[in-house]
Amino acid sequence: MSTWGGPVDVTLTGGRVVTPDGVLEQGWVSIRNGRIAAIGEGVAPDGPTTDVNGGWLVPGFVDIHCHGGGGEAFTSADPARVRKAANAHRRHGTTTLLASLVSRPIPELTDQVRALTELVQDNIIAGIHLEGPFLSAARCGAHDPAILCPPDRASLDKLLDAGNNTVRMITIAPELEHGVDAVRHLVANNVLAAIGHTDATEAQIRPAVEAGATVATHLFNGMRPLHHREPGPIGALLDDERVTVELICDLVHLHPTAVRLAARHAGMQRTVLVTDAIAAAGVGDGIYDVGGLEVRVVDGVPTLAGGASLAGSTLTMDTAFRNAVNSCGLTIQEAVHATSTRPAHLLGLNGETGELRAGLAADIVVLDADLKPREVMSRGAWVKD
């Protein structure tokens, strides 16, 4: 991926600018030195301008759960292949993302974490999310059950040490041995503790939240189902004001009504849209390897070969945004909050990205009337193939 000569100093005019305070119908955004210098409505300041012709200006998307794209997975030790995966999503508006890794034996996972740390330092990815191996075999989905294990302190420390402060989130099934202690240990090390791939009852979820777990990994998916006499993880996590819920808004993992119900109950402060994308995102149907398991993608839907279990998605964040508005009933501002603002806050990046606000990085997506990306700007530079 290249850019048009690096960061540009320009004022984007003629757009509908979605700000934290509302929509500026005839808005403009001035970019200087890779950052947003000013935002306003009406007559733009003097200097170079680019007319976006009535497009929507929204902040760059922030994806906290993504396994790959463009034919490549974040499990690769080759930096060029990891960059290709990140760039595939950047073209669709994701200017900030966590590289998610699936369950593997601890030594192998440690090597994968270590290989990604340099790319965090180079700002290709914003950090690492470990989705396993500390998961329930009963709800493992597309994770190899033979690899799953309890989250003992020694294993956690090996992974955290390998990451050198780049591991930002780890998903755990809290009913496992050491599960709640693991949550406390992660929180003490400034790592987001997420609950997912769990067969826990509501009573088993509550202690993990009390210990500091604050994220529900793809709510509904990979979890004991909601039941009116046993709410399980879905009821416990959705109803707790301390927990942010991830929703895979591809209209395959979740029915639009489920998205709408969860988003309405959690509200803007607790709803995050994610892709859970695998290497097939942006590429197409075929056979892919996900954590050592064969995955077949047919009509854009990945499933484990020989079974019906969903194995991630082929979703990109622009499609998640569009689905949220067009199919699930979210407003544009709610979709912006779920795809940019809330995930940025969750990662502690709210002083850097996630909103169109003076002083933040110029991470901007120009959407057309159908909410499809026309242009993407990352750190003030136009993104192009």
Phi and psi in degrees as a GROMACS rama.xvg file:
@    title "Ramachandran Plot"
@    xaxis  label "Phi"
@    yaxis  label "Psi"
@TYPE xy
-128.039  175.789  SER-2
-129.376  169.37  THR-3
-79.3934  71.5782  TRP-4
74.5998  21.4413  GLY-5
83.545  -167.972  GLY-6
-57.0781  141.423  PRO-7
-118.893  148.599  VAL-8
-98.9211  111.298  ASP-9
-157.024  157.3  VAL-10
-112.816  121.123  THR-11
-83.6742  124.084  LEU-12
-122.621  169.677  THR-13
68.5353  28.0246  GLY-14
-119.837  167.349  GLY-15
-96.9957  103.087  ARG-16
-92.7671  121.314  VAL-17
-92.4236  107.441  VAL-18
-107.545  169.395  THR-19
-60.431  -21.3973  PRO-20
-99.4384  -2.90347  ASP-21
140.544  -170.933  GLY-22
-102.481  126.949  VAL-23
-91.8903  109.696  LEU-24
-67.1174  -34.622  GLU-25
-121.469  62.0675  GLN-26
-94.1124  168.461  GLY-27
-144.185  152.897  TRP-28
-132.588  121.395  VAL-29
-95.6689  131.064  SER-30
-115.49  128.682  ILE-31
-138.568  129.975  ARG-32
54.3999  39.2669  ASN-33
80.3679  5.00984  GLY-34
-129.557  162.834  ARG-35
-79.0368  116.09  ILE-36
-85.8019  -37.8301  ALA-37
-163.908  156.479  ALA-38
-135.446  139.227  ILE-39
-159.378  -172.361  GLY-40
-134.696  143.972  GLU-41
94.944  -132.49  GLY-42
-71.668  126.924  VAL-43
-79.9994  155.668  ALA-44
-66.9354  162.185  PRO-45
-63.1482  152.707  ASP-46
124.502  179.628  GLY-47
-59.3395  139.047  PRO-48
-132.444  155.149  THR-49
-131.483  122.001  THR-50
-84.9063  122.712  ASP-51
-92.6585  6.61272  VAL-52
53.558  52.1322  ASN-53
79.3129  5.91683  GLY-54
-69.8924  161.461  GLY-55
-81.752  134.044  TRP-56
-106.798  114.538  LEU-57
-127.066  158.299  VAL-58
-68.0391  151.891  PRO-59
-54.3779  143.955  GLY-60
-73.7013  150.948  PHE-61
-123.926  111.916  VAL-62
-107.503  115.348  ASP-63
-95.2234  4.41752  ILE-64
-148.44  95.2209  HIS-65
-150.228  126.864  CYS-66
-98.4914  -13.6562  HIS-67
160.645  -173.283  GLY-68
172.783  168.418  GLY-69
63.509  23.0229  GLY-70
88.9724  -0.676193  GLY-71
-124.737  152.274  GLU-72
-114.739  154.93  ALA-73
-73.9437  -2.09901  PHE-74
-77.3474  -10.829  THR-75
-68.6918  142.322  SER-76
-87.088  -3.67859  ALA-77
-89.6006  113.584  ASP-78
-56.3059  -34.8818  PRO-79
-64.4969  -36.1703  ALA-80
-73.2029  -36.9416  ARG-81
-65.91  -41.5672  VAL-82
-61.2868  -38.5034  ARG-83
-62.6121  -41.4172  LYS-84
-63.1485  -45.7282  ALA-85
-64.6386  -40.5414  ALA-86
-66.0043  -32.5798  ASN-87
-60.3972  -37.6846  ALA-88
-80.4552  -30.8286  HIS-89
-62.7255  -35.6325  ARG-90
-63.5344  -21.9838  ARG-91
-99.0769  13.402  HIS-92
103.049  -4.59724  GLY-93
-84.2906  103.261  THR-94
-93.9716  -10.5332  THR-95
-141.26  130.888  THR-96
-151.423  153.971  LEU-97
-94.0512  137.993  LEU-98
-86.1684  115.934  ALA-99
-93.7818  135.932  SER-100
-114.212  142.753  LEU-101
-93.1251  174.103  VAL-102
-62.106  128.182  SER-103
-145.249  164.759  ARG-104
-55.3229  146.806  PRO-105
-53.0693  -45.2859  ILE-106
-60.117  -41.9737  PRO-107
-67.4221  -42.5442  GLU-108
-64.61  -36.8072  LEU-109
-61.2398  -41.8807  THR-110
-64.741  -39.8199  ASP-111
-64.2422  -41.8835  GLN-112
-61.3698  -46.7303  VAL-113
-60.4718  -37.8498  ARG-114
-67.6892  -26.5444  ALA-115
-86.2579  -15.9486  LEU-116
-61.2099  -38.3332  THR-117
-63.4056  -34.8148  GLU-118
-73.4589  -25.5212  LEU-119
-68.2278  -43.6231  VAL-120
-63.9418  -28.3284  GLN-121
-88.9506  5.00583  ASP-122
63.4924  24.2122  ASN-123
-77.5126  -40.3737  ILE-124
-126.8  158.746  ILE-125
-93.9147  -5.16439  ALA-126
156.539  -172.701  GLY-127
-122.872  139.078  ILE-128
-118.737  126.647  HIS-129
-100.879  109.35  LEU-130
-97.2864  79.0261  GLU-131
110.449  166.867  GLY-132
-95.6608  18.4744  PRO-133
-91.6335  58.8538  PHE-134
-123.822  163.653  LEU-135
-79.1245  130.669  SER-136
-64.1757  -27.5838  ALA-137
-71.4414  -21.1621  ALA-138
-130.77  38.3017  ARG-139
-79.5644  -18.2237  CYS-140
58.5934  -124.105  GLY-141
-94.4721  32.5243  ALA-142
-108.189  139.215  HIS-143
-66.1186  113.171  ASP-144
-62.9867  -24.0551  PRO-145
-69.3368  -16.9281  ALA-146
-95.7717  -19.3931  ILE-147
-64.3739  147.146  LEU-148
-156.007  161.662  CYS-149
-69.0652  154.022  PRO-150
-85.1358  72.372  PRO-151
-73.0859  157.017  ASP-152
-59.3465  -40.266  ARG-153
-62.5462  -43.6  ALA-154
-65.1727  -44.036  SER-155
-59.2459  -44.8026  LEU-156
-65.7909  -35.7789  ASP-157
-61.3188  -42.7834  LYS-158
-70.0256  -42.7287  LEU-159
-66.6388  -40.3064  LEU-160
-64.6799  -40.4306  ASP-161
-63.5274  -34.2498  ALA-162
-77.9562  -21.6063  GLY-163
49.4941  53.5436  ASN-164
74.8919  13.7067  ASN-165
-99.3994  -14.0797  THR-166
-77.193  115.739  VAL-167
-103.067  -22.1006  ARG-168
-154.778  141.55  MET-169
-133.615  131.209  ILE-170
-91.509  133.945  THR-171
-136.824  142.978  ILE-172
-89.3758  109.975  ALA-173
-70.4841  -14.4893  PRO-174
-76.5421  -11.7824  GLU-175
-67.4689  157.622  LEU-176
-55.446  134.864  GLU-177
71.3995  6.30063  HIS-178
-59.0433  -51.167  GLY-179
-69.2394  -37.8367  VAL-180
-61.9222  -37.2208  ASP-181
-63.6269  -40.1923  ALA-182
-59.2302  -47.0736  VAL-183
-59.091  -41.1964  ARG-184
-65.8718  -41.0395  HIS-185
-64.1662  -46.7729  LEU-186
-60.4734  -39.2219  VAL-187
-64.9773  -23.2045  ALA-188
-103.183  19.2423  ASN-189
59.6455  35.5884  ASN-190
-111.528  134.62  VAL-191
-66.975  126.284  LEU-192
-95.4021  117.913  ALA-193
-110.322  148.125  ALA-194
-109.116  125.895  ILE-195
-168.35  170.055  GLY-196
44.7612  57.5956  HIS-197
-128.706  142.766  THR-198
-108.303  21.1549  ASP-199
-68.93  152.24  ALA-200
-81.4685  169.176  THR-201
-58.6362  -39.334  GLU-202
-64.059  -27.6154  ALA-203
-83.307  -22.7152  GLN-204
-76.6024  -41.3885  ILE-205
-53.0824  -47.0821  ARG-206
-61.5312  -32.3002  PRO-207
-68.2656  -38.6479  ALA-208
-68.7762  -40.8288  VAL-209
-60.9317  -32.1094  GLU-210
-77.445  -11.3581  ALA-211
123.307  4.55549  GLY-212
-65.5139  131.724  ALA-213
-129.298  4.21131  THR-214
-133.479  138.772  VAL-215
-103.008  111.442  ALA-216
-68.9938  123.288  THR-217
25.5633  77.1832  HIS-218
-47.5785  140.773  LEU-219
84.5974  -42.0156  PHE-220
-88.9658  133.794  ASN-221
70.7931  35.1002  GLY-222
-142.607  152.035  MET-223
-53.282  131.597  ARG-224
-65.2043  156.103  PRO-225
-68.5279  131.397  LEU-226
-134.387  144.749  HIS-227
-67.4292  -19.0686  HIS-228
-104.346  -11.7313  ARG-229
-143.161  90.8242  GLU-230
-60.0305  -24.2302  PRO-231
59.7344  -160.487  GLY-232
-65.7702  -34.3899  PRO-233
-63.426  -49.9486  ILE-234
-64.5632  -44.1965  GLY-235
-64.8583  -44.1332  ALA-236
-75.6546  -40.0577  LEU-237
-67.9916  -30.4287  LEU-238
-92.5024  -2.90412  ASP-239
-98.1699  121.062  ASP-240
-64.88  -11.8394  GLU-241
-88.0962  -7.34039  ARG-242
-110.344  129.152  VAL-243
-91.3516  134.199  THR-244
-107.161  129.972  VAL-245
-83.5892  140.126  GLU-246
-130.703  126.446  LEU-247
-87.2592  104.045  ILE-248
-97.1136  56.3784  CYS-249
-99.1631  -1.18479  ASP-250
67.675  13.422  LEU-251
-112.185  -52.8169  VAL-252
-65.3334  -33.4997  HIS-253
-136.582  137.718  LEU-254
-70.1739  147.39  HIS-255
-52.5215  -35.2866  PRO-256
-64.6865  -38.9185  THR-257
-64.0811  -41.5283  ALA-258
-60.934  -47.727  VAL-259
-63.2007  -45.6238  ARG-260
-60.8845  -45.3885  LEU-261
-66.5215  -45.6027  ALA-262
-65.6425  -38.4803  ALA-263
-66.8723  -40.0336  ARG-264
-73.2369  -44.2049  HIS-265
-72.3138  -34.5659  ALA-266
78.9341  172.885  GLY-267
-62.8468  -29.0948  MET-268
-76.7555  -8.08547  GLN-269
-133.491  8.73234  ARG-270
-110.281  128.776  THR-271
-132.463  128.535  VAL-272
-90.678  137.709  LEU-273
-131.694  165.105  VAL-274
-97.3162  -37.663  THR-275
53.2131  33.8392  ASP-276
-72.5068  145.64  ALA-277
-106.312  -175.351  ILE-278
-57.2739  -25.2271  ALA-279
-69.7452  -15.8161  ALA-280
-58.7853  126.613  ALA-281
80.5277  3.81315  GLY-282
-116.437  -62.7536  VAL-283
138.426  -171.109  GLY-284
-66.4867  158.986  ASP-285
151.819  -166.851  GLY-286
-110.797  130.804  ILE-287
-132.706  157.032  TYR-288
-101.099  125.899  ASP-289
-126.441  105.341  VAL-290
59.4437  34.8014  GLY-291
85.282  -0.234736  GLY-292
-107.956  143.309  LEU-293
-79.4868  128.633  GLU-294
-122.427  131.615  VAL-295
-106.501  129.585  ARG-296
-107.027  117.625  VAL-297
-127.743  124.705  VAL-298
54.9164  36.0914  ASP-299
80.8931  2.88819  GLY-300
-110.479  116.712  VAL-301
-87.0251  131.223  PRO-302
-136.212  155.272  THR-303
-62.3536  135.669  LEU-304
-58.6113  131.669  ALA-305
81.8523  4.46527  GLY-306
-145.876  -176.072  GLY-307
-111.213  -0.574964  ALA-308
-66.3892  128.959  SER-309
-64.5286  142.683  LEU-310
-127.191  72.8766  ALA-311
75.7393  -160.02  GLY-312
-143.384  176.197  SER-313
-112.246  23.8433  THR-314
-75.7776  147.574  LEU-315
-119.376  159.005  THR-316
-68.2973  -28.2949  MET-317
-65.154  -37.2822  ASP-318
-69.8466  -38.7335  THR-319
-59.9734  -42.9407  ALA-320
-59.8635  -48.7471  PHE-321
-63.2564  -44.3525  ARG-322
-61.7604  -40.3761  ASN-323
-60.3265  -39.7529  ALA-324
-81.361  -50.4685  VAL-325
-78.8147  -29.8913  ASN-326
-113.684  -24.7896  SER-327
-109.237  -6.06326  CYS-328
85.1476  12.6978  GLY-329
-77.6995  149.855  LEU-330
-78.0722  166.296  THR-331
-57.2053  -44.3559  ILE-332
-66.3116  -37.5115  GLN-333
-65.4814  -40.0629  GLU-334
-66.1144  -38.9842  ALA-335
-61.1726  -43.6085  VAL-336
-63.4556  -39.5024  HIS-337
-77.3665  -25.6623  ALA-338
-101.779  -11.814  THR-339
-136.075  -62.1226  SER-340
-65.6327  -53.3631  THR-341
-65.1126  -46.1742  ARG-342
-62.4611  -34.1928  PRO-343
-64.2958  -42.96  ALA-344
-60.6953  -42.3125  HIS-345
-59.9107  -37.6678  LEU-346
-85.3962  0.216962  LEU-347
74.5614  22.3436  GLY-348
-105.384  15.3452  LEU-349
-67.4483  -14.2574  ASN-350
-90.0409  3.8481  GLY-351
-125.035  -38.5005  GLU-352
-155.655  179.612  THR-353
100.946  -10.1568  GLY-354
-145.137  158.463  GLU-355
-93.241  98.2184  LEU-356
-151.171  139.715  ARG-357
-56.2292  134.977  ALA-358
100.892  -21.3107  GLY-359
-85.1622  166.286  LEU-360
-60.8558  145.88  ALA-361
-82.0986  71.8308  ALA-362
-101.876  107.992  ASP-363
-139.437  139.151  ILE-364
-116.757  130.297  VAL-365
-98.4034  113.917  VAL-366
-103.317  144.39  LEU-367
-84.3844  -172.397  ASP-368
-63.6369  -23.9733  ALA-369
-92.8673  10.1366  ASP-370
65.2009  30.202  LEU-371
-102.389  140.74  LYS-372
-65.3254  127.723  PRO-373
-94.1852  -42.1529  ARG-374
-144.636  154.179  GLU-375
-130.511  134.565  VAL-376
-119.239  129.806  MET-377
-122.942  118.74  SER-378
52.8898  36.9167  ARG-379
84.4674  3.06745  GLY-380
-113.621  136.373  ALA-381
-70.2121  134.574  TRP-382
-92.0264  125.403  VAL-383
-140.906  156.749  LYS-384
